[in-house]
Amino acid sequence: MDRIADIGLFLRVLDQGSISAAARSLDISVAVASQRLQRLERDLGVRLLHRTTRRLHATPEGAVLAEQGRALVEDLEALSGALRQSGTGITGTLRVTTSASFGRQYVSPLLTAFLRRYPGVNVSINLTDHVLDLVSSGFDLAIRIGALEDSTLVARKLADNQRLLCASPDYLREHGWPLAPQDLARHQCLVLVGAQGRSDVWRFDDGKGGEIAVRVRGRVEANTGELLADAALAGFGIAMHSTWHVCDDLRAGRLVQVLPDHPIAVTGIYAVMPQRRLVPPRVRAFVDFLAEHWSVTPPGMSDLGSART
């Protein structure tokens, strides 16, 4: 904290035009102010100020520190003030968006415990399968699943997202079991159509460090996983799903895993936030809370092993 305070003093000297004026504004002696500035220059190993008979001016190194350090000092002062006012600092309205299915199944059940832990926080949850612009929509964060596209956002991985192929027992009795990924070309496959286009090329680990890619097709396409799950349950084909989406149906035997010996690449479940110099404490607390719960049991993975076979 001494380093930050000394940078704050240096900025005050530049703003006031002299060490004596800066010292008066901070209610410290000129001697103490001079010693702190010398300490800062010594610690950084550069001269920060040109001293003339009329005014102090920043050196080139001092100008860089002034430009980049001011935001740091201002952010720290703002954060300190907020913490002093709110006690724990975990207050305000948390605005979150995530997919409708995932939000209902895995975020909603955790909200009660989170709100009890942080009584100063309100939550505003938006459940939608559309990928919203966080900045223009005013959200603190999104919970997103799969590959991330927007490099202007900051992401923290909360859990693995395991995926698998599944179908109803009725479909498999009628059409037979595929024994290899290439067999899928002869089956009815349920295709997701999203913002990235048709997900009709399914990729599998070949066990040798490469992959097997198979183009699939079928009678049913949809832009939501829920509709494809319904179609799979009704016996219309084989679907690719995240385990969290279909784990209950797998446990109950309404769906059965297909090609269990040919794994699909694991993606992630992420907390995605706008780039900020300081993440609001309420956001950090919620992300840590989710990571804490899902590090023990990733969504959809509890007791699933026996249900896949």
N, C-alpha and C positions, 0 to 999 in steps of 0.2 A: 504493500500500500504506500510506502514511502516514495517509491518510484513514481507512482501515479500522482501523488500529491506534489512531487517536485515538478512533474510535467505541467500540472495545473498552475503552479507558481510561474513557470517559464511562460506559459500562455498569458497569464495575467500581466507579466512584465511587458510583453509585446503589446497587449491591449492598452496598458496604462502609459507606456512610453518610457518608464523608468523603474528602477528597482525600488526606490523610496516610495513611489506612488503605489506600486503593487504591494509593498509591505504594509502600508497604511490600510489598504483595502482589506487585507487579510488579518490585520491586527497582530502583526509580528514585527520585530525590529528589523532594521535594514541589515544589520550584521547577520542575523539568522537567515534572512532571505538570500544574502550574498553567499553564505556558506552552503545553503541548499542548492543554489545554482551551480556552484563549483563542484559539489558532490555529484550532481546530475551529469555535468560535462565529464567529470572523471570516470564515472561509471560507464558512460556511453563511449568514451574515448574520442570525442570530437568537441570542437568549439561550437557553441550554439549562438553566441551573441558577439556582434561587433560593438565595441564601446567607443562612442565619439563624445565630443564635448557637449553636444546638444541632445543627443538621443541614442537609444540602443536600437540596433538593427539585427535581424536574424541573419546568420550565415546561411549558405546553401543547405548545409545539414540541418540547421535550425529551422529553415523554411519547410523542409520535408517533415520534421517532427511536428511542426505547428499544423501542417495540413492533415497529417494522418493521426496525430495524437489528440487533436481537439475532439473528434468524434468519439474516441475512446473515453476521454475524460467526461464528456457530456453524457454518454450512455451510462457510465458508472455512477455519476451523480444522480441521474434520473432513477436508476435502479435502486440506489441507496435510499433515495427519498421515498420511493414506492414501498420498499421493505419496512422502513420506519413507520409509515402510515398504516400498513396492513398487517403488521406483526409477522406472520409467516411469509408474506408476499404471495401466497397462493390464493389469489382472488380474481374476480372478474368473470366475464362470460367467455366460455370456451366454445368456439364454432368449428364443428367437425362435419366433414362429408365423407361418405363411403357408399359402397354398393348396397342395394336394398337387401338382398339375401344375406350377405355377410354381416351387415349391420344388425339385422334382426336376430341372427343366430349367435353372434359372437361378441358384438360390441354392447348391445343393449343389456345382456345379463350382467355385465361388469359395471354398469353405470351406478347402480345403487351403492356398491362398495366404494367406488371412487368418490361419490358425493358425500358419503358419510366420512370418509377420510379427510376431505377438504370442504368443510361447510361454507367456506367463503366463495366457492366457485358455482356458477350457473352453467348449464350446458344447452347448446342449440345444435341439434343433430339433423343433418340433411341426408336422407337415404335416396340415392338415385344411381342408376346404372350409367348415366352420362358422366364423362370426365369433365369436370368444371374447372374453369380458370380460378385458382385460389385467390389471386390478388384482386382481380376485378370483382369477384363474388364476395370478398370479405371474409374468407375462411382462414382460421388459424392453421388447420392442417387437414389432410385427407388420409384415409387408410386405403391404400391401393394394392392390388394383387397382380403379379406377373411382371413382365418387362416394363421398365420405366423409360419414357421417351423424352420428357421435358428436362433439359439440362440446367434450366434456370432455377430449378427447385432443389431443396436440400432433402435428402432421404435418409432414413435410418431403418435398417432391416429389423423387423420385430420377430419374425419366425420364418421357417421354410414353408413353401407352398408345394406340397406333394400332389402329383396328378396321376390319374390312372384311367384305363378304359373300363367301361362297365356296360352291361346289358341285362335285360330281364331273363330269368330262366326260361320263360315261354319262347322268347326270340331264339335263344340258343338251342332249345329242343327242336324248333322248326327249321333253323338254318344251319345248325352245326356250330362247333367252336372253331374260330381261327387258331391255327397252330403256330403261325409266324406272322410278322407284320405285313408281309406281302399278301397274305390271304385277305386282308381288309379290303383290297380292291374289288373283291367279289361279294362283299357284304354291304348291307344298308348301314351307312354311317351318318350320324347326326352332326351337322356342321354349324359352328358358331360364325355369325357374320357380324363383325364389329366395326369400329372406327378404322381399323387397319385393313379391312376387307374380309374376304372369306378365309377362315382358318381351315382350309381343306387339304393342307399338307401336314401330316402327322409324323413326328420325328421320334425315333427310339434310339437308345444306346445299343450299339452292336456288340458290346462287351470287349472291344479291341481298341477303344479310344476314339472310335468314329461313330457315325450314326447311320441309321436306315431311315430314309424318307419315303413315305407312301402317300400318294394323292388319293383322297377318298371322296365318295359321293353318296347321296342318298335322297330319299323323298322329302326329308324334313330339314329345313334350315331355319335358324332363328337368331335374333340379336340378344337373347337373354338365356343364361344357363338354366333358369327355372323351367322354361318351356322345353328345352332339350331334355332335362331330367324327366319331365312329364312324358315326353315322347318315348324315352327309354323305358320307363315303367310300363307304358302301354304296349311295349313289344315292337316298336317301329324301327329299332336299330341299336347300334353300338355308339356310345357317346364318350367323349373325353371330358373328364371333370376333375376339379380339385377335390381332394378327399373330404374337405370340410363341407362341401356342397351336398355330397351323397352318402356321408358316413352312416346316417341313420338308416337309410334304405339298404346299405350293405350289411349292417348289423342284423337287420330284420330279415334278410334274405330276399327282399324284393328286387334287388339288383345283385349281380355277381361280377367280380373282377374278371376281366378278359386280358389275356397275354400277361400274366403276372411276372413272367420271367424276362420280359422285355421292358425295362424301366424307361419312363419318360423323364426328360430333364426337369430337375427341380427348379422352380422359380422362387419368388419371395413374397412375403406380406410386409409392406412398408408403411411407415409414417412419413408422409411427404409434406414439407413446409416451405413457405416462401423464404427466400434468402433474407436474413436479418442479421444485423450485428449482434443483437441480443435476442435470444428466444424468450418470450414471456414465461415467467415461472409457471403459470397454469398449464401452458403447452408442454413444457418440459416434464411437469409432474404427471400429466396424462400419458405421455409417451413412455416414461419410465414405468408407470403403472401397468400399461399393456405389456411391455416387454417383460416385466416381472411375472405376470400371469402366464404368458404364452411361452416363456422359456422353459417352464415345467411341462406344460402340455400344449403343444401347438394346436391351433384350431383343427378339429376333426380327427385328431390322431389318437384320442383316448380309447383304449381297448379295441383298436381297429384291426390289429394283426390277425386275430382269429376269424374275423368276419370276411377277410379277403379270399379265403380259400374255399 
